[in-house]
Amino acid sequence: MTPDENHGRGTDNPQEPADATPLVKDQAAPEHTDGTAAAPTGGEPTTGEVRDSRRTLGAAIFETVIILLIAAVVAVFIQSFFIKAFLIPSSSMSPTLQIGDRVMVEKVTYYFHKPRRGDIIVFRYPPREPAAMNTSNAFYWPFEMIGETLHLTHRGSTPFVKRVVATGGQTVALRNGQLYVNHKKVHEDYIVNDNADFGPVVVPKDSLFCMGDNRPNSRDSRAWGVVPVRSVIGKVFLIWWPLSRFGVPG
């Protein structure tokens, strides 16, 4: 028998195959590929888990605070430059506006033109006091509007609501409760007539003559004079509460 033949035959003690799987070491916990020990399942949380939990809670609180701050800034911005809600406290505008009505007042219209006859406006009272006037400084004006929303500016003035019956340069008069503007009769189907006489008077430039629709129970321009345009806050465009009276005031 040649050596080659003997090499080809089987032997009593065969060698271990080259691809045999080695025995797995006995170890306390598996390891990650990066060499760090894996967290055991169950039991008490590790220090890393507690730290991650605190970080998650802190992030949630931070996000909530940021969202609330953004919402507050947006609310102040909208009320300062666009829309603001008011409560009607008296009957001077009855039957158009009743005590307890909640109305929305928009400011955008008067960025483009001055108030017109027939508009229901909210203005600051007393209307000709410095505290009631908007600044004429275009740079400072936005800060003044924001300050009013935050109750920092226009302090000492109170919002009033009336209807514009005449504007700058027009002549206004009442004869037995009937309104005349520039000596022409004006039809008003929304008023409570008091059969009063007044005027005639000429409304100054950049001013408004305002009266309540409930003429017998309205203290208005007949008593305290005209309203400067700079005292106007905005135009009433919607009764939103109570729901039974929801709609555009006449």
ZAMARGU-4260 file (C-alpha; in steps of 0.2 Angstrom, whole numbers, plus 5000, padded with zeros to 4 digits):
<rodrens>
0) 5000/5000/5000 | 5007/5016/4995 | 5008/5032/5006 | 4995/5040/4994 | 4983/5026/4996
5) 4984/5026/5015 | 4981/5045/5015 | 4965/5043/5006 | 4958/5030/5018 | 4948/5034/5034
10) 4958/5034/5051 | 4952/5029/5069 | 4954/5047/5075 | 4948/5059/5062 | 4953/5077/5064
15) 4940/5091/5069 | 4933/5099/5053 | 4939/5116/5049 | 4922/5124/5050 | 4917/5117/5067
20) 4908/5130/5078 | 4918/5134/5093 | 4910/5133/5110 | 4901/5150/5116 | 4909/5157/5131
25) 4899/5158/5147 | 4896/5176/5151 | 4884/5187/5162 | 4876/5197/5148 | 4878/5198/5129
30) 4888/5212/5122 | 4884/5225/5109 | 4895/5226/5094 | 4903/5241/5101 | 4909/5231/5116
35) 4897/5239/5129 | 4887/5227/5140 | 4868/5226/5135 | 4855/5232/5148 | 4848/5217/5157
40) 4829/5214/5154 | 4817/5218/5168 | 4823/5224/5185 | 4827/5242/5190 | 4830/5255/5177
45) 4848/5259/5173 | 4856/5276/5176 | 4855/5279/5157 | 4837/5276/5157 | 4833/5288/5171
50) 4843/5301/5162 | 4834/5299/5146 | 4817/5299/5155 | 4822/5316/5163 | 4828/5323/5146
55) 4812/5318/5138 | 4801/5326/5151 | 4812/5342/5151 | 4810/5343/5132 | 4791/5341/5133
60) 4790/5355/5146 | 4801/5366/5135 | 4790/5363/5120 | 4774/5367/5129 | 4781/5383/5136
65) 4787/5388/5118 | 4769/5384/5111 | 4761/5394/5124 | 4772/5409/5122 | 4769/5408/5103
70) 4750/5407/5106 | 4751/5423/5117 | 4761/5433/5105 | 4749/5429/5091 | 4734/5433/5102
75) 4742/5450/5106 | 4746/5453/5088 | 4729/5449/5082 | 4720/5460/5095 | 4732/5474/5093
80) 4730/5476/5074 | 4716/5466/5067 | 4701/5460/5078 | 4696/5463/5096 | 4681/5458/5107
85) 4670/5470/5117 | 4655/5469/5129 | 4641/5481/5127 | 4638/5488/5145 | 4623/5500/5142
90) 4607/5502/5132 | 4613/5518/5123 | 4613/5508/5106 | 4597/5499/5109 | 4589/5491/5099
95) 4604/5488/5088 | 4615/5482/5102 | 4608/5476/5119 | 4616/5476/5136 | 4627/5460/5137
100) 4630/5458/5119 | 4647/5453/5114 | 4653/5461/5098 | 4669/5459/5087 | 4677/5475/5082
105) 4689/5475/5067 | 4702/5488/5064 | 4708/5484/5046 | 4695/5494/5037 | 4701/5510/5045
110) 4718/5507/5039 | 4712/5511/5021 | 4699/5525/5024 | 4691/5535/5038 | 4675/5530/5047
115) 4659/5534/5037 | 4642/5539/5041 | 4632/5524/5047 | 4646/5515/5054 | 4645/5508/5072
120) 4662/5512/5080 | 4671/5509/5096 | 4682/5524/5102 | 4691/5529/5118 | 4682/5541/5130
125) 4684/5555/5134 | 4687/5556/5115 | 4697/5572/5115 | 4709/5569/5130 | 4727/5565/5126
130) 4725/5547/5133 | 4712/5543/5120 | 4722/5548/5105 | 4732/5537/5094 | 4750/5544/5091
135) 4753/5552/5074 | 4771/5545/5074 | 4770/5530/5062 | 4786/5522/5070 | 4779/5522/5088
140) 4761/5518/5083 | 4763/5499/5082 | 4771/5499/5100 | 4757/5509/5106 | 4744/5497/5099
145) 4753/5483/5107 | 4754/5492/5123 | 4735/5496/5123 | 4732/5477/5122 | 4743/5474/5136
150) 4735/5489/5146 | 4751/5499/5146 | 4745/5513/5135 | 4729/5523/5133 | 4726/5521/5152
155) 4713/5532/5159 | 4702/5530/5144 | 4686/5519/5142 | 4679/5511/5126 | 4662/5519/5120
160) 4651/5513/5106 | 4641/5524/5096 | 4635/5527/5078 | 4643/5539/5066 | 4630/5551/5060
165) 4641/5564/5052 | 4659/5566/5047 | 4672/5580/5045 | 4665/5595/5035 | 4647/5590/5036
170) 4633/5600/5044 | 4622/5590/5056 | 4606/5595/5065 | 4591/5587/5073 | 4573/5594/5071
175) 4560/5585/5082 | 4571/5570/5082 | 4573/5569/5063 | 4592/5569/5058 | 4598/5581/5044
180) 4615/5580/5037 | 4620/5595/5025 | 4601/5600/5027 | 4595/5584/5019 | 4584/5572/5029
185) 4592/5555/5034 | 4581/5540/5036 | 4585/5530/5051 | 4574/5515/5054 | 4585/5509/5069
190) 4583/5523/5081 | 4572/5526/5096 | 4566/5544/5093 | 4566/5557/5107 | 4559/5571/5097
195) 4574/5582/5102 | 4581/5597/5093 | 4599/5601/5090 | 4611/5611/5080 | 4615/5614/5066
200) 4634/5612/5069 | 4648/5609/5057 | 4659/5594/5061 | 4677/5599/5061 | 4690/5590/5049
205) 4696/5573/5055 | 4681/5572/5067 | 4665/5562/5069 | 4648/5567/5076 | 4642/5551/5085
210) 4625/5547/5093 | 4617/5532/5101 | 4603/5523/5092 | 4593/5525/5108 | 4592/5543/5107
215) 4582/5547/5123 | 4595/5537/5134 | 4611/5541/5125 | 4624/5553/5131 | 4634/5557/5115
220) 4641/5570/5104 | 4627/5582/5108 | 4634/5582/5126 | 4653/5580/5125 | 4656/5585/5107
225) 4664/5577/5092 | 4675/5561/5091 | 4693/5564/5083 | 4697/5550/5071 | 4712/5547/5081
230) 4702/5541/5095 | 4693/5527/5086 | 4698/5509/5090 | 4688/5500/5076 | 4671/5496/5068
235) 4658/5484/5075 | 4655/5471/5062 | 4648/5456/5072 | 4637/5451/5087 | 4644/5434/5091
240) 4635/5431/5108 | 4622/5427/5113 | 4619/5415/5099 | 4601/5420/5098 | 4607/5437/5092
245) 4622/5431/5081 | 4624/5442/5065 | 4629/5459/5058 | 4622/5474/5067 | 4611/5485/5057
</rodrens>
